Amino acid sequence: MQDRSLSRRTVIASATVVAASATGVVGAAATPAVAHGRDRRDRRLRKLISRMSIEAKIGQLFVPYFYGTSATSPSQFDQDRNLGELGVRTVAELIAKYHIGGVIYFSGWANNIQDPHQIADLSNGVQRASLALPTPVPSLISIDQEHGANVRIGSGATQLPGAMALGAGRSLSDARTAGRISGTELAALGIHQNFAPVADVNVNPANPIINVRSFGADAREVGRMVAAQVTGYQQVGVVACAKHFPGHGDTGQDSHTGLPVITHTREEWERVDAPPFRAAIAAGVDSIMTAHLQVPALDPSNDPATLSPAILQGVLRDELGFDGVIVTDALNMQGVRTKYGDDRVPVLALKAGADQLLFPPDIDVAYHAVLAAVRTGEITEERLDESVLRILRVKDKAGLFDNSPYASRKEVDRVVGARRHRLAAARIAERTTTLLVNEDEVLPLRRRQRRLLVVGASPAFPTDDTRTTVPELAAAFGELGYRTSHLATGRAPDAAKIDEAVAAARGRDAVVVTTDNVSATSAQRTLVSRLLATGVPVVHLAVRNPYDIAHLGDVRASLASYCWTEVELRAAARVIAGRVEPRGKLPVPVQRADDPAKVLFRAGHGLSYDDHRGR
């Protein structure tokens, strides 16, 4: 283990700006042919805008949620929820009432997602409703399919490593391939805007909202990965979205529940937060999402960035040269609602420079507030047309005007969850698993170590709470020929559960113990310590944060998988078994638990196996 001084402030100070030569020149002039083509398309889109009523134009700005698996015939339960919260029974009625330009799908609470065929049918229903409007305009259907810890579509679709895992793999080709696979499957389902990739630089290990959703702590590396993912998505006709501008990587507060403050100086922001967004813009990103946080160095008024003309117009548009779609983060989040009411927030966001208004808490209040602002002249129709044009441009670029916007079941069957995609995802994941500690050559497991106990924290899969980490990891070892038993002890095991785990470890050849967000006071530390005391070889796997190892100083074998979905767990099992080499490198530094000003493992740390295949 390494032990060198490195504070979080040092991490910030050492972040490197992406070189212009590596990413291209931001805002470079288009060639005459490209400019001519855009002018021709813009003329066509402006004609479409000229046929729209004010109400229709305003509707194009909104991206609301809704309940149900069908656009026209959701369950009675979901109809009742829609009626209670949205004032309509179905999303088709919502589109008709407010001329909605796009919607967002969620799994779980919104009940929009069951299986690929259902999603495709839902998308087709949304499009039929959009094309039945007085001025027909295809819908831009959106989703948060970041992969890893934040994923919406599970069953049937290819699961891919998340951002921090890809950061550990350090392969631009893998990041681009992951974006291309994800984008191909989303497009087949009728979804053409993905709110990914995350462009935040996670320099704060205690960040409660970004964390493993970030590619890492090095601004230049994050920028390279962001640009690669943007390219992958947009090569297959899906609108990528770099988020959360101007940078959410150094927050200690969740903007869902409060208004975080970024204390970076302007110079620190330029070095730490800006490079990935510059890289995304240079890569041609079609949309950028705002963050609900204060950045005094960029706007001394301390308005949330989402509502700040200084940040959105002044920095993002004027300084960084971005002329694509600016989409707000969800407007139901507390971070954007702390200073202004729900009627003022969408108006102020538009005045600041935003185009798409995501997830308003009350669509009727938000819609009519914008309508009133246009009618009174607070927002000019010219300003409104600017946003509508940007939105129509990305719809056009995604092929929604030139091609049929409807999903095909045949294409769903051909593409979604295709064997070639799953194999590629598995190989990518294997290149991300990171071996942090391997004292006395505990790993890979020896041939005679066949009886395994898998024990520890067992978070549910992000999209399927019927599947949890410990039994799924045990099953992965079983497929490799091990005789496994398992015991889920949770994130806060009590004394009885720890005793049960210790008893279960006796007579085993090895124990694999999973942890999830270990803290200084976590009972997971006691569990690991008691397992080590049995004398049975113990292998530790951090299934979420690579920072867990800082609290487990006595372990002799430790790995990080950066997430706990099936693709990452299977890859970790194959690495532990020695079927593949560990290749991942930490994309973040891990600081010491007893002295956070010092580093335990530097970014870039990652061990490999010597040749032990003959043991």
Secondary structure, DSSP 8 states (H G I E B T S, - for coil): ---EE--HHHHHHH-----HHHH--TT----HHHHHHHHHHHHHHHHHHHTS-HHHHHHHHEE-----S-SS---HHHHHHHHHHHSSSSHHHHHHHHT----EE-SGGG---S-HHHHHHHHHHHHHHHHTSSS------EE---BTTB-S--TTS-----HHHHHHHT-HHHHHHHHHHHHHHHHHTT--EE---B------TT-SSSGGGSS-S-HHHHHHHHHHHHHHHHHTT-B-EEEEET--TT-SS-TTTS--B----HHHIIIIIHHHHHHHHHTT-SEEEE-S-B-TTT-TT---GGG-HIIIIIIIIIIT---SEEE-S-TTSHHHHSSS-TTTHHHHHHHHT--BEE--S-HHHHHHHHHHHHHTTSS-HHHHHHHHHHHHHHHHHTTTTTS-----HHHHHHHTT-HHHHHHHHHHHHTT-EEEEEGGG--S--TT--EEEEEE---EETTEEEEEHHHHHHHHHHHTT-EEEEEE--SS--HHHHHHHHHHHTT-SEEEEEESS--TT-HHHHHHHHHHHT-S-EEEEESS-GGGGGG-TT-SEEEE-S--SHHHHHHHHHHHTTSS------SS-EE-SS-TTEEEE-TT--B---S-TT-
